[in-house]
Amino acid sequence: MKSKKNIPFAKTHIPPGTLGEIGKVFRSGWIATGPKTAEFETAFCNVIGNRHGVAVSSCTAALHLAYSTLNIKPGDEVIVPSFTFCSTINMLIHIGAIPVFCDIDENTLCLNPSEIIKIITAKTKAIVVVHFAGMPALMDEINSIAKKHNLKVIEDAAHAFLTKYKDKYVGSGNNLTCFSFYATKNLTTAEGGMVVTNSTNLAENIRILSRHGMTKQAWSRYETNGSWKYDVIAPGYKYNFTDIQAAIGLKQLEHAEVSRNIRLKLVNHYFSELSDNPRLLLPTKPTEKGSEHAWHLFTIRLTSKSQINRDDLIFKLKEKGVGTSVHFIPNHLQSYYKNTSPNRYHLPVTESVYQNILSLPLYEDLKSSDITYIAKIINQLV
Ligand SMILES: *Cc1c(COP(=O)(O)O)cnc(C)c1O
């Protein structure tokens, strides 16, 4: 029997006043990259606590620019989790680098530092860290390995807006950090992303590359005091952000603290409904002092004691009107990477986590009663 309940997996919350801000941009006569974009970059950096932010069209674009600007070259090996969204890795292929998949840590579901050490070679150039679900990765360990072996670190912070690692927000340190403002992420501009850095040079480089490789004067070429002249100093990309997106983003930023508190409340509700179930594994919380989870995703994992497998649970929840998702199908199991990997990968933790993991609905407009309903079904079935 089909249920009337409809709890989608994701739903975007648009704070009141957003339409008014978008209207102002329309009426200003300029809707592409301009003053609102600059305002959003500054406001975002002020929240995160870093010097420079370059807003771009997506986190995928941000990663591409970060890899390029750090001079990762064809043939360079880059250590990256297989347990991430495909674009983290696809962008390495576009610059000719070789992704080397690394297993994750059972607790954080982020890169396992002791596995990183095992796969470093003379060709290794960089490590890409993904803060899975908003959980901070073991950054002290990873940064110190990188330092010892002279490797660059890039942080994929698509899930990690307002994740804290030891009292500091992810994105406030020395590593190039890439955020996503995709529709389902904790802060959205519909589509969009940002590279955050403390390096003026890198920021400048990324900005130039994101706008066709044209020199600075070109960005203001349509302003009354701008010049028509510009120079192309690199074959760049068209990855720029728009003032329309910036207007959406500025409202989201204003609302970020409220949004974070609502997510926290919902997560606590999930914990209180599900933590007595011995057949489930709930997400671990950061244990370091001053670290905080951003709760982009709330994932549960089935265990050997569970009465149902993951795929059947997804199906049953769907029948009862509950949308779920799986983050992530490991990339080393995807056709392209399977077919192009010189040696077949075996990543035991990644593979076993993937078999049993499931992401539950988590967004501002989710009702407490929805969580009670979802948890009841899960407790019955598992
Ligand atoms: C969403 C996501 C991306 C890509 O973000 P876009 O802004 O959609 O390009 C990259 N990495 C991870 C881990 C993601 O979840």
The ligand as a Gaussian input file, in Angstrom:
#p B3LYP/6-31G(d) Opt

LIG

0 1
 C       28.979000      18.064000      -3.655000
 C       30.374000      17.621000      -3.612000
 C       31.337000      18.079000      -4.522000
 C       30.984000      18.884000      -5.746000
 O       30.370000      20.069000      -5.476000
 P       29.711000      20.922000      -6.661000
 O       29.563000      22.287000      -6.071000
 O       28.408000      20.280000      -6.985000
 O       30.654000      20.908000      -7.808000
 C       32.656000      17.736000      -4.329000
 N       33.026000      16.942000      -3.313000
 C       32.132000      16.450000      -2.428000
 C       32.623000      15.613000      -1.301000
 C       30.778000      16.759000      -2.570000
 O       29.881000      16.230000      -1.724000

